[in-house]
Amino acid sequence: MRPNIRQEAMLSRRQIEGLIADGRKIFIVDNKVIKADAYLKYHPGGEKAILHMVGRDATDEVNALHSADARQSMASYQIGTVLGRWQNFLPPIQGGSFRSIDASDHVAEIEAEPESNSSSQSSSLQPSPIFDLLYRENEELKRRKRSGMADSSSTSSASSVSSFDISDPQEPTKLSHLDTLTQHAVDLDISKYPPLDSRTQDEIVIKYRTLNDRIKAENLYQCNYKSYLIEIYRYTLLFSMCLLFLRWGWYATSGMFMGMFWHQLVFTAHDAGHMGITHNFTTDTIIGIIIADFLGGLSLGWWKRSHNVHHIVTNSPEHDPDIEHMPFFAVSHRFFSSLRSTYYDRIMTYDPFAQFVIRYQHYLYYPILTLGRFNLYRLSWEHLIFGLGPRKGPAWWHRWLEIAGQLFFWTWFGYGLLYKSIPSAWGRFAFIMVSHMVTMPLHVQITLSHFAMSTADMGIHESFPQKMLRTTMDVDCPEWLDFLHGGLQFQAIHHLYPRIPRHNLRRTQKLVQEFCIDVGIPYALYGFVDGNKEVIGRLREVGRQAAILAQCQRTLAEREVA
């Protein structure tokens, strides 16, 4: 179909800035200007994923996370094109400021469209005054420290809300200490990774896309369904063992096999959530909901809404929900400033309870993760009860199928298995605790790939592949143990190409290693034990920083009293 005149209109960066200032949700894909306002609340992956792309070239993110059909459907939301290399804006959700444009700039004719096709009359998402204040302060700080830093690497999201007022003259020591730690993390990444100038980053992107073409040519996107047949045999065996020991009255042992059953199921639900099985949106969604909701009691919709954001803003303390675990864990000293989570829309308060727990988080890491599945229930119910997913559009039916799945799960598991099959309260308690605690290795596997990696903000000019490799590690394990890790040992590769079926990730690893050598990006690869040591070391270091900050606060308080 031939694009219409409106789609062919050439838009300047200034015109697009003005549209974003008016509240439009605009991003760039293959030099096409996409206005996503009308689709925002219908996006199956959640609105937050789109909001983090506003004002940016989202080509690699869109291609990585979407099927060819989904990418083609974006053409109906195209309002123009841009010429040449796009210079990213900082998205409003991350604190970016945009200048409005007046009628003399001739934007009105581009913006004009039937109201039925747009949500242009809705209120715009404007940066908060706190964002503006912190952004100006951060820019001033960087101007003072810009001695050796390239201009392209000096832009930071700075979208945190601090419980310590940055304008308070009585807090210079604390702010100086935290700023020094932040600057040290940025300097470390600058020394380890390729420069952020446009020429270097463009070369990385070109080679990343070339690698994607090679992966397609080697059929690594094609699913090996025989591998899933083996997975089904494994699931059947684990569930049968659970029922067998349940019949014998060995409730703790039965719970252990139930936990192992859930542990293995999650890997296939993860594949389905990324459309990595059939590559068909509807089919993979149904597979994922059956596994996650009907068999596991967890919401696939919650996971997709959270996980898509994680893939876009990986390891960003303000934006990535997968590292936002206050008050129990802090993987960066930046959480000491009571950051505002743009995903949860709340302040992650660094209160006295958090100040105490974070100091000992390296001791509490494994014990807390044994209870991690209970938190997933809470997040799943919150997503479904409050209807946080799309209620219209191609995913309108997801919520209702998931609610049916939850009812089914708590009928067979809660009533049929726990209540009817186990006669004693103690037996039920033992089954519940063992089955849920056995899934702890899964939570270790999930956090292992990111907790020890960089959380520094390298600005808006860093390419997608470099950011993914800078914030993600892979776990080295023998091939015969792949079933135990379920593809999560190849998280760096998965973040580069999320839709590759997990049974092909080991073959893809060699190609990615060659790519990393070619472009000069370190490929983080640790053994499982060494990776755990890295995570515990990071938690211990952040806990030590928390203890130092607490001591400084006490000392300052004593001096004020004196």
Secondary structure as GFF3:
##gff-version 3
##sequence-region A 1 562
A	DSSP	alpha_helix	5	8	.	.	.	ID=ss1
A	DSSP	alpha_helix	13	21	.	.	.	ID=ss2
A	DSSP	beta_strand	26	29	.	.	.	ID=ss3
A	DSSP	beta_strand	32	35	.	.	.	ID=ss4
A	DSSP	three_ten_helix	37	42	.	.	.	ID=ss5
A	DSSP	alpha_helix	47	51	.	.	.	ID=ss6
A	DSSP	alpha_helix	59	65	.	.	.	ID=ss7
A	DSSP	alpha_helix	68	73	.	.	.	ID=ss8
A	DSSP	three_ten_helix	74	77	.	.	.	ID=ss9
A	DSSP	beta_strand	78	81	.	.	.	ID=ss10
A	DSSP	three_ten_helix	92	94	.	.	.	ID=ss11
A	DSSP	three_ten_helix	103	105	.	.	.	ID=ss12
A	DSSP	alpha_helix	108	111	.	.	.	ID=ss13
A	DSSP	three_ten_helix	115	117	.	.	.	ID=ss14
A	DSSP	alpha_helix	129	145	.	.	.	ID=ss15
A	DSSP	three_ten_helix	151	153	.	.	.	ID=ss16
A	DSSP	alpha_helix	172	192	.	.	.	ID=ss17
A	DSSP	alpha_helix	198	217	.	.	.	ID=ss18
A	DSSP	alpha_helix	225	248	.	.	.	ID=ss19
A	DSSP	alpha_helix	251	273	.	.	.	ID=ss20
A	DSSP	alpha_helix	281	289	.	.	.	ID=ss21
A	DSSP	pi_helix	290	295	.	.	.	ID=ss22
A	DSSP	alpha_helix	300	312	.	.	.	ID=ss23
A	DSSP	three_ten_helix	321	323	.	.	.	ID=ss24
A	DSSP	three_ten_helix	333	337	.	.	.	ID=ss25
A	DSSP	beta_strand	340	341	.	.	.	ID=ss26
A	DSSP	beta_strand	346	347	.	.	.	ID=ss27
A	DSSP	alpha_helix	352	359	.	.	.	ID=ss28
A	DSSP	alpha_helix	361	369	.	.	.	ID=ss29
A	DSSP	alpha_helix	372	385	.	.	.	ID=ss30
A	DSSP	three_ten_helix	393	395	.	.	.	ID=ss31
A	DSSP	alpha_helix	398	409	.	.	.	ID=ss32
A	DSSP	pi_helix	410	419	.	.	.	ID=ss33
A	DSSP	alpha_helix	420	421	.	.	.	ID=ss34
A	DSSP	alpha_helix	425	437	.	.	.	ID=ss35
A	DSSP	alpha_helix	440	451	.	.	.	ID=ss36
A	DSSP	alpha_helix	464	471	.	.	.	ID=ss37
A	DSSP	beta_strand	474	476	.	.	.	ID=ss38
A	DSSP	three_ten_helix	479	481	.	.	.	ID=ss39
A	DSSP	alpha_helix	482	485	.	.	.	ID=ss40
A	DSSP	three_ten_helix	488	490	.	.	.	ID=ss41
A	DSSP	alpha_helix	491	496	.	.	.	ID=ss42
A	DSSP	three_ten_helix	502	504	.	.	.	ID=ss43
A	DSSP	alpha_helix	505	519	.	.	.	ID=ss44
A	DSSP	beta_strand	525	527	.	.	.	ID=ss45
A	DSSP	alpha_helix	528	561	.	.	.	ID=ss46
###
